[in-house]
Amino acid sequence: MSNLLLNPEAWIAFLTLVFLEVVLGIDNIIFLSIMSHKAPKAEQGKVRNAGLLLAMAGRIALLFGISLLIRLTQPLFGVSTEWVSLTVNGQSIIIFLGGLFLLYKSVSEIHQKLEAKDEDIPRSKSTSHKIAAILFQIFLLDLVFSIDSVLTAIGMISFNEFGYAGAMGIMIVAIIVTVCIMLFFSKPVSSFVNEHPTVQMLALSFLILIGVTLLVEAGHLAHLEVLGNSISEIPKGYIYFAIAFSLGVEMLNLKVHKKKKKSA
């Protein structure tokens, strides 16, 4: 273990993995902010923390189920016709269902905020039932994001170089540190998103974008070809650039609005 702490390659791998985990967790924080706002105000902090701890526990559990993750990437069945060809695996199915779920939740949240009246919004029987339903939905989406995150971690860390125990230690500590960072920033991010209706709608639009990206990624993982044209994965950099650019424009709008309000 001491050799691992003194190994610069291990530190580089660890810091790179933490950075990637934080970047990949942006969409998770956005979804967590939207969902936790549905809980009673006094319980929102607990819901956010519980959601992130669920994500951490799920990712660590998936790490120890490496053999299961490897089986998820193996083909289950395939379809080949003159028009369409695909090879479905467990990972593509989970990513596809996660994309559909994210699209459904995003669109239903937008509809509820724009169209539904207060009396049309379904109420849970009790606070505990409401929180349990919110946490269950967070857990389902955490599962989808965790698979992508853990597979990225496994692909980055060399088991031959660091050994099984060393590689697992680096990945587990990286996940714990990432969740601690997200716990620190989850409250200000959630408060900012939910205090500004336009930012909240923008965040829901981001979730729609991420949901579409997951559907495309599922097609890529399933090697989907339509009329001889394969489905290519959308580079994550394009998605995050679009999110950052849109958020930057919205920050300028909020600043201009605040300035006008002060002058008035």
C-alpha positions as CSV (number, residue, x, y, z in Angstrom):
1,M,0.0,0.0,0.0
2,S,2.9,2.4,0.8
3,N,4.4,1.7,-2.6
4,L,1.1,2.7,-4.2
5,L,1.0,6.0,-2.2
6,L,4.5,6.8,-3.4
7,N,3.7,5.9,-7.0
8,P,3.2,9.0,-9.2
9,E,1.4,7.0,-11.8
10,A,-1.2,6.0,-9.2
11,W,-1.7,9.6,-8.2
12,I,-2.1,10.7,-11.8
13,A,-4.6,7.9,-12.4
14,F,-6.5,8.8,-9.2
15,L,-6.7,12.6,-9.9
16,T,-7.7,12.0,-13.5
17,L,-10.4,9.5,-12.4
18,V,-11.8,12.0,-9.8
19,F,-11.9,14.7,-12.5
20,L,-13.8,12.5,-14.9
21,E,-16.1,11.2,-12.2
22,V,-17.0,14.8,-11.3
23,V,-17.6,15.7,-14.9
24,L,-19.8,12.6,-15.5
25,G,-21.7,13.4,-12.3
26,I,-22.9,16.9,-13.5
27,D,-26.0,15.4,-15.0
28,N,-26.6,13.4,-11.9
29,I,-26.5,16.6,-9.7
30,I,-28.9,18.3,-12.1
31,F,-31.4,15.5,-11.8
32,L,-30.9,15.3,-8.0
33,S,-31.6,19.0,-7.7
34,I,-34.8,18.7,-9.6
35,M,-36.1,15.7,-7.8
36,S,-35.1,16.7,-4.3
37,H,-37.0,20.0,-4.7
38,K,-40.2,17.8,-4.8
39,A,-39.6,16.7,-1.2
40,P,-40.8,18.8,1.7
41,K,-38.4,21.7,2.3
42,A,-37.1,20.4,5.6
43,E,-36.2,17.1,4.0
44,Q,-34.6,18.3,0.8
45,G,-31.1,18.2,2.2
46,K,-31.5,14.7,3.5
47,V,-32.9,13.5,0.1
48,R,-29.9,15.0,-1.7
49,N,-27.4,13.4,0.7
50,A,-29.2,10.1,0.6
51,G,-29.3,10.2,-3.2
52,L,-25.5,10.8,-3.4
53,L,-24.8,8.1,-0.8
54,L,-26.9,5.7,-2.8
55,A,-24.9,6.5,-5.9
56,M,-21.7,5.9,-4.0
57,A,-22.8,2.6,-2.6
58,G,-24.1,1.5,-6.1
59,R,-20.8,2.4,-7.8
60,I,-18.7,0.6,-5.2
61,A,-21.0,-2.5,-5.4
62,L,-20.7,-2.5,-9.2
63,L,-16.9,-2.3,-8.9
64,F,-17.0,-5.6,-6.9
65,G,-19.3,-7.0,-9.6
66,I,-16.7,-6.5,-12.4
67,S,-17.6,-9.9,-13.9
68,L,-21.2,-8.9,-14.1
69,L,-20.3,-5.7,-15.8
70,I,-18.2,-7.6,-18.3
71,R,-21.1,-9.9,-19.0
72,L,-23.3,-6.8,-19.6
73,T,-21.1,-5.9,-22.6
74,Q,-21.4,-9.4,-24.2
75,P,-24.1,-9.8,-26.9
76,L,-27.4,-11.2,-25.9
77,F,-29.1,-11.4,-29.2
78,G,-29.0,-9.9,-32.7
79,V,-31.2,-8.9,-35.5
80,S,-30.1,-8.5,-39.1
81,T,-32.3,-7.6,-42.0
82,E,-31.9,-5.8,-45.3
83,W,-32.7,-2.5,-43.6
84,V,-31.6,-2.8,-40.0
85,S,-28.9,-4.6,-38.1
86,L,-28.1,-4.6,-34.4
87,T,-26.5,-6.7,-31.7
88,V,-28.1,-6.1,-28.3
89,N,-26.3,-6.5,-25.0
90,G,-27.2,-5.9,-21.4
91,Q,-25.5,-2.5,-21.2
92,S,-27.3,-1.1,-24.2
93,I,-30.7,-2.2,-22.8
94,I,-30.0,-0.5,-19.4
95,I,-28.7,2.7,-21.1
96,F,-31.8,2.8,-23.4
97,L,-34.3,2.3,-20.6
98,G,-32.4,5.0,-18.6
99,G,-32.6,7.4,-21.5
100,L,-36.4,6.8,-21.9
101,F,-36.9,7.3,-18.1
102,L,-34.9,10.5,-18.1
103,L,-36.9,11.8,-21.1
104,Y,-40.2,10.9,-19.5
105,K,-39.3,12.6,-16.2
106,S,-37.9,15.7,-17.8
107,V,-40.9,16.2,-20.1
108,S,-43.4,15.4,-17.3
109,E,-41.7,18.0,-15.0
110,I,-41.8,20.6,-17.7
111,H,-45.5,19.9,-18.4
112,Q,-46.3,20.0,-14.7
113,K,-44.5,23.4,-14.2
114,L,-46.1,25.0,-17.3
115,E,-49.5,23.4,-17.6
116,A,-50.7,21.6,-14.5
117,K,-52.6,23.4,-11.8
118,D,-51.9,22.8,-8.1
119,E,-55.0,20.7,-7.7
120,D,-54.0,18.5,-10.6
121,I,-50.6,17.6,-9.1
122,P,-50.9,14.2,-7.4
123,R,-50.1,14.2,-3.7
124,S,-48.4,11.3,-1.8
125,K,-50.2,9.7,1.1
126,S,-47.5,10.7,3.5
127,T,-44.1,12.4,3.6
128,S,-42.3,9.1,4.0
129,H,-44.0,7.6,1.0
130,K,-43.2,10.7,-1.1
131,I,-39.5,10.7,-0.1
132,A,-39.3,6.9,-0.7
133,A,-40.7,7.4,-4.2
134,I,-38.2,10.2,-4.9
135,L,-35.2,8.2,-3.7
136,F,-36.4,5.2,-5.8
137,Q,-36.4,7.3,-8.9
138,I,-33.0,8.8,-8.0
139,F,-31.7,5.2,-7.5
140,L,-32.9,4.0,-10.9
141,L,-31.1,6.8,-12.7
142,D,-28.1,6.5,-10.5
143,L,-27.8,2.9,-11.7
144,V,-27.7,4.0,-15.3
145,F,-25.1,6.7,-14.7
146,S,-23.1,4.4,-12.4
147,I,-22.6,1.8,-15.1
148,D,-21.2,4.3,-17.5
149,S,-19.0,5.8,-14.7
150,V,-17.7,2.4,-13.4
151,L,-16.9,1.1,-16.9
152,T,-14.9,4.3,-17.5
153,A,-13.0,3.8,-14.3
154,I,-12.3,0.2,-15.1
155,G,-11.0,1.1,-18.6
156,M,-8.7,3.8,-17.1
157,I,-7.0,1.9,-14.3
158,S,-4.6,-0.9,-15.2
159,F,-5.0,-4.0,-13.0
160,N,-1.7,-5.3,-14.4
161,E,0.2,-2.2,-13.3
162,F,-1.3,-1.6,-9.8
163,G,-2.6,-5.1,-9.0
164,Y,-6.2,-6.0,-8.2
165,A,-6.1,-4.6,-4.7
166,G,-4.3,-1.5,-5.8
167,A,-6.6,-0.8,-8.7
168,M,-9.7,-1.4,-6.7
169,G,-8.4,0.8,-3.9
170,I,-7.7,3.7,-6.3
171,M,-11.2,3.4,-7.9
172,I,-13.0,3.1,-4.5
173,V,-11.2,6.1,-3.0
174,A,-11.8,8.1,-6.2
175,I,-15.5,7.4,-6.0
176,I,-15.7,8.4,-2.3
177,V,-13.8,11.6,-2.9
178,T,-16.0,12.4,-5.9
179,V,-19.2,11.9,-3.8
180,C,-17.8,14.1,-1.0
181,I,-17.2,16.9,-3.6
182,M,-20.7,16.5,-4.9
183,L,-22.1,16.5,-1.4
184,F,-20.3,19.8,-0.8
185,F,-21.7,21.4,-4.0
186,S,-25.1,19.8,-4.1
187,K,-26.8,22.3,-1.8
188,P,-25.7,25.5,-3.5
189,V,-26.3,24.0,-7.0
190,S,-29.8,22.8,-5.9
191,S,-30.6,26.1,-4.3
192,F,-29.5,28.1,-7.3
193,V,-31.4,25.9,-9.8
194,N,-34.6,25.9,-7.8
195,E,-34.6,29.6,-6.9
196,H,-34.5,30.7,-10.5
197,P,-37.4,29.3,-12.7
198,T,-35.6,30.0,-15.9
199,V,-32.5,28.1,-14.7
200,Q,-34.8,25.2,-13.6
201,M,-36.3,25.0,-17.1
202,L,-32.8,25.2,-18.6
203,A,-31.8,22.3,-16.3
204,L,-34.8,20.2,-17.4
205,S,-33.8,21.0,-21.0
206,F,-30.3,19.7,-20.2
207,L,-31.8,16.5,-18.9
208,I,-33.8,16.0,-22.2
209,L,-30.5,16.5,-24.0
210,I,-28.8,13.9,-21.8
211,G,-31.7,11.5,-22.3
212,V,-31.4,11.8,-26.1
213,T,-27.7,11.2,-25.7
214,L,-28.3,8.1,-23.7
215,L,-30.6,6.7,-26.4
216,V,-28.0,7.4,-29.1
217,E,-25.3,5.8,-26.9
218,A,-27.6,2.7,-26.5
219,G,-27.8,2.5,-30.3
220,H,-24.0,2.8,-30.6
221,L,-23.5,0.1,-27.9
222,A,-26.0,-2.2,-29.7
223,H,-24.1,-1.6,-33.0
224,L,-27.3,-0.4,-34.6
225,E,-27.1,0.1,-38.4
226,V,-29.9,1.5,-40.5
227,L,-29.5,1.2,-44.3
228,G,-25.8,0.5,-43.8
229,N,-25.2,3.6,-41.6
230,S,-24.1,2.9,-38.1
231,I,-25.1,5.0,-35.1
232,S,-22.2,6.9,-33.8
233,E,-21.7,7.9,-30.1
234,I,-22.2,11.7,-29.5
235,P,-18.9,13.0,-28.0
236,K,-19.4,14.0,-24.4
237,G,-17.4,17.1,-25.0
238,Y,-20.1,18.5,-27.3
239,I,-22.8,17.9,-24.7
240,Y,-20.9,19.6,-21.9
241,F,-19.9,22.5,-24.2
242,A,-23.6,23.0,-25.1
243,I,-24.5,22.9,-21.4
244,A,-21.8,25.3,-20.4
245,F,-22.6,27.7,-23.3
246,S,-26.3,27.8,-22.5
247,L,-25.6,28.2,-18.8
248,G,-23.2,31.1,-19.5
249,V,-25.9,32.9,-21.6
250,E,-28.4,32.4,-18.8
251,M,-26.0,33.8,-16.3
252,L,-25.7,37.0,-18.4
253,N,-29.5,37.2,-18.7
254,L,-29.8,36.9,-14.9
255,K,-27.1,39.6,-14.4
256,V,-28.9,42.0,-16.8
257,H,-32.2,41.3,-15.1
258,K,-30.8,41.9,-11.7
259,K,-29.1,45.2,-12.9
260,K,-32.4,46.4,-14.4
261,K,-34.3,45.5,-11.2
262,K,-31.8,47.5,-9.1
263,S,-32.0,50.6,-11.4
264,A,-35.8,50.4,-11.3
